[in-house]
Amino acid sequence: MRIPGLGLAGGVAVRLREWVMGSRENSDTATMVLYDRTLLWLTFGLAIIGFVMVTSASMPVGQRLSEDPFFFAKRDAFYLLLALGMSLITLRIPMEIWQRYSNMMLLASVLMLLIVLVVGSSVNGASRWIALGPLRIQPAELSKLSLFCYLASYLVRKVEEVRNNFWGFCKPMGVMVVLAVLLLAQPDLGTVVVLFVTTLAMLFLAGAKLWQFLAIIGSGIFAVILLIIAEPYRMRRVTSFWDPWEDPFGSGYQLTQSLMAFGRGEFWGQGLGNSVQKLEYLPEAHTDFIFSIIGEELGYIGVVLALLMVFFVAFRAMSIGRRALEIDQRFSGFLACSIGVWFSFQALVNVGAAAGMLPTKGLTLPLISYGGSSLIIMSTAIVLLLRIDYETRLSKAQAFTRGAR
């Protein structure tokens, strides 16, 4: 489309914007690309940032553990390729299939959570992984996607019961509690918090009554307080989060090192690869605290860029969900919204823990932190968003074609 007076540079800018956004118009007809290019490019951008930062942050620990500074970078590249291959397959599966087999997915997740308690490998006192040769599977990550698929399917069938009956509200919460008990046995309180918040958000979107939320939220806060008091290590995390400098070489060590990383980064950062905290001063620099290394090496600019990209991924997810609900694709709509809440809340907890605003929870930064299970499940969730958006746009295009006839 040529706009008078726009000029060559302006025309190129318009075409570039049209190509990135995935739609363009001309005088004859409107051409629609049947997938969300913005979401796709944001996902690729986060994955690239993640690979670069994992490579940078993991070199010292890789050298110590295997005498190969690129040990974790190679594994991360393998997981990225595996996630890409699985995404190409997942993209071809209609949402109807996910809805039909959501109950079986949930059952498989429960069985895997039981198995990991028996034969799971332990890291830092937590049994969260099932070892399959060189691969390690974390069932907790699969349980998130499985629960949200099940809840979306449940809300399609029982949305009126959820709105008008307290028992209809309690059923999905009961399923979440079963998963929470199995996860707390590992233990993994962070995943439980993500499941709880996202489940409440889905029920809120479905139209449940406010007093039900107040009752459940109150019970949830009370339960979390009891869980924190019951375990000394959780209590230490909370108290060290309040004042990490009170014990900078003990319970507050990880947080003080993280804050030092942000302080060294200042506005422009120390430069890619120039972090000091990654030299094994900051534990888990390539996993839970990779955001601190981003702050140290890329500075305020890198932090803002990463947060904006995460925000826009979550925003696109909620927009896709809203459009699906508008044309009565309720399973797709509820699932897309749950993915948006899940993605944004998990990122919030990770960033909050790294910046000292929240207690440490051991949650990864989506698509950025090192972790094969997290990367594969998160990429699968993004592909589901692309599939939902594709089916929504296709449905609208077909309706437009029938109306034109």
N, C-alpha and C positions, 0 to 999 in steps of 0.2 A: 504494500500500500504506500503510495507516494503522497506526501503532504506538501502542498505548495509552500515555498519559502523555508522549508525545513533544512535543505542543504544535504550534502553527501554525508557529513558526520552525523547529523541528526537522524537521517534515514537509516544509517548503520546501527545507531543506538536503538531505534525503534525495533528494527528487525532482530537485534540481539535480545531485547527484552521479550519480544514475542516468542523467540526460540526457547529462552529459558523458562518462561511462564507456561508454554505449551499450548498457546492458542493464537490465532491470527484471523483477521477479517479482511475481506476485500469487497469491492462494490457488488459482486454477484452473490456470494454466499459466505457463510461462516465455516471455517475449517477448524475442527476440534481435535486435539490430540488426546487420546483416551487414556492418559495417565498423568500423574502430577509430577511435572518436571522439577518444580521447586523442591518438593520433598525428596526426590531422587538425588538432586545435586547436593542438598544439605546433608543427606546420609553419606554420600561419597566423601564430602568434605570432612565430616566428623570422623569417618573411618581413616582417612589419610592423616588427619591430625593425630588420631590415636596411634597409628602405626609409627609415625615419626617420633612422638613423645615416648612411647613404650621403648623404642630403640634407644633413645637418648637416656631415659631414666634407668633402664635395666642393665646397661653395660657393666657397671662395677660389680653388681651381684651376680651377673652371668659369668664374669671372669672368675669370681671366687668359687662359684659352685661347679662350673664345668670347664674352666679355663678357656671359655669361648665368650667374648664380650657380646656376640650377636646371638647367643643361645635363645634368649626370650624373643628377640626380633624374628628369628627364623620360625619359632613356634607360632608367634602372632601372625606372621605371613601365611603360614599353613592354615590357621583357623580362619583367616580372612578369605582365602581361596575356597575352603570348605563351606564357609557361610555363603559365598557367592554362588557356588554350585548348587547348594540346597535351596537358595533363593530362586534360582531359575526354575527349579522343579516346583517349589511352593507357589510361584506366581501363576502356574497353570491349573491350580486346584480351585474349583469354584467355592464360594463361601457356603453354599448349601452343604458341601461335604463336611466342612468344619462344624457346621451346626449339627449335622446328623451324628457325627462321631464325638461330640464334645463330652458326653458322659464317659465314653471309653477312654478318652484322653485323661480325664480326671482320675479314673480308676487306675490307669497306668502310673500316673504321678504318685498316687497314694502307695501303690506297691513298691515303686522305686524309693520312696521315702522310708518305707519299712526295711527294704533291702540295705539301704545305706547305713542304717543303725546296726545291722548285723555284720556286714562285710566291708563297710566303708573305710577308706583310708583317713587317718587323722592328721591334721595340720594345725599347729598351735592350739591343741586341745579340743578341736572341733572335728567331728566326723561328718563331713559334708560331701565327700567325693567317692565315686565308684570308679576304680581303675580298670580300664580295658586296654591292656597293652600299653602303648605310649600315650593313649588318651585317658583323660580323667573327666568323668561326667558329674555335674552337680545337679542332682534332682530338684533342688530348691528353685533353680531358674526355670525349669520346665513346669513346676507347680504353679508359677505365676500365670503363664500363658494358658495353662489348662484350666485353672480356676476362672479366669476371665472369659474364656470361651464357654464354659459351663454356665456362668452367671448370665451371659448374654442370651444363651439359649433358654435359660429359665425365665428370664424377663419377657422373652417373646411369648412364652406359654402362659405365664402367671402374672402379667403386669397388673391386671385389675385386682388380683388377690394381694399383691404387694401394696397397692394403694389403699385398699379398704380393709385388710385383715392383718392383725399383728402377727399371726402365725405365718402368713405368707412372707412377711418381712423377716421373721426369725429363721426360716428354712435356709436361705443362702448364708446367713450368718453362722448357722450351725455347721454347714459344710466348711466354711472358712475356719471355724474353731477346730475341726478335726485336723485340717492341714497345719494349723498353728501348733497344736499339741505335738505332732510329729516333727515339726521344724524346731520347736523349743527343746526337743530331746537331743538335737545335734550338738550344741545349741545354735540357733540362728534367729535372734530377736529382730534383726534388721528386716529380714524378709517378711516376718510376721507383721511388722508395722506397715510395710508396703501393701501387703494383702488386705489388711484391715482398712486402711485409708481408701484404697481403690474400690473395695467392695462397698463402703459407705457412699462413695461418690457415684457409683453406678446405681445404687438404690435411690439416691437423691434425684438423679436424672430420670429415673423411672416414675417419680412422683410420690414416694413414700412420705408419710406424715412427719412433721417436724418433731413432735414429742417422742416418736420412736427413735429418731436420731439422737436426741438429747439423752435418752435412757441408755442407748448403746454406747455413745461416746463416753458418758460418765462411767459405765461399767468397764470400757476399754482402758480409760485412764487409770482407774483403780487397779485393774489387772496388771498394767505395765508397771505401776509403782510397786506392787507386790513382787513382781518378777525381778525388778531392780534391787529391792531390799533382800530378796532371797539369795542372790548370788553376789559374793564379795567383789568379784571382778567387775560386774556391772556397776556396783556402787562406787568403785574406784574410778570408773570411767566418768560417771556423772560428777563426782566431786572434783576430779582433775579438770573437767571441762569448765567448771565454775572459776577455778583459779589454777591454771596449769603451772604458773611460775612459783607456786608454793612448794612444789616438788618437781623441779625441772629435770632431774636425773632419775626419777622414779615413775610414778603414775602419770605425770604430766610431760614425760619426755617426748613422746611422739607429736603431741600438739605443739609444744614449744619449738621443735624442729620445723614443723610445718609453718608456723608463724614466722620463723626466721627466713624461710624460703620466700614467702610473700614479701617480707621486708627487703630482702636483697633485690627482688625483681624491680621494685619501684615502678616507673612509668613505662620505660622501653624494654626492660628486662636485661639480663646479663648476656643474652645471645644464646642461640641454639647450641646445646652441648656444653655450656659453661656453668652448669649448676654445681654447687658445692654440696648441697644437702643430699644429692643422689649418691654421693660417695659413701654410702651406708651410714650416714648420720641419721637420715630419715628412713625408718622401717617402712616396708611396703610402698616404696616410692613409685613403682611401676604399676601398682594395682589400686589400692584404696586411696592413696594420697598422690596420685598422678597430677591432680589439679594444682597441688602446691608446686610441683616442678614446672608446670605450665606458667604459673605466676612468676617463678624465679627466672626462667629462661626467656619467656616472651613478655613478661611484665603485664602492666594494666591493659595494654592493647590486646595481648593474647587472651587474657582472662575474659575481657568484654566480648571479643569475637567468639570464643567458645560458648559463652553463656547465651549470646544472641542466637547462635546456630541451634543450640538445644531448645531455646524458647520457641523458635520458629518451627522446629520439628513438632513439638507438642501442639503449637497453634494449628498447624496444618492437619494434625490428627483430629483435633476437635472440630475443625471445619469440615473435614471429610465425614466425620460422624454425624454432624448436623445435617449435611446434605442428604446422607443416606436415610436419616429419620424422616426428613421432609417428604421423601417419596415412599415411605412406609417399608423400607428395608431395615426392619428393627434389629435383627441380629447383627447385621453389619454395622449399623449405627451405634448400638450399645458397645460393641467390641472396639470400634475405632475410638470412641470416647474413653473407654477404659485404658487403652494403650496410651492415649495422650496423658491421662492422669498418672499412670504408672511411670511413663518416661520422665515426666516433669518432676514428680515427687521423688523418685529415686535420685535424679540429678540434684535436686534440692538438698536431700539428706547428705549426699556425698560432698557437695560443695560446702554445706554448712558445717560438716565435721572437719573438713580441711581448714576452714577459716575460723574455727573455734566458736561457731554460733550454735552448734548442736553436738551432743555426745557422739563419740565414734560408734558407728554401727556396722562397719565391714561391708558396705554396699559399693558396688562398682559405679563408675561414671559411665553411663550408657554409650556404647560404641567407641569409647576412648580408652578406658582402663584395660589392662591385660587380663584375660580370662576367656578361655575358649567357650565354655557353656554360656556365659553371659553374652558374648559376642554373637554366637549362633542364634540364641533365643531372641535377642533384640533385633537382629537383622531379619529374622522370621516375622517378628511383629511389624517391622517396617514394610516388609513385602505384603503382609496382610492388608496394611493400609493402602498400598498401591493397588492391590486386587479389588478392595472395596471401592476405591475411587474409580477404577476402570469399570466395574459393574454399574456404578451410579451414573457415570457419564454415558455408558452404552445405553442404559435404560432411558435416559433423557433424550439421547440422539434418536432412538427408535420411536419414542413418543412424538418427537418433532417431525420425523419422517411420516408417521401415520397421520399427524395433523395436517401436514402439507398436502397429502393426498386428498 
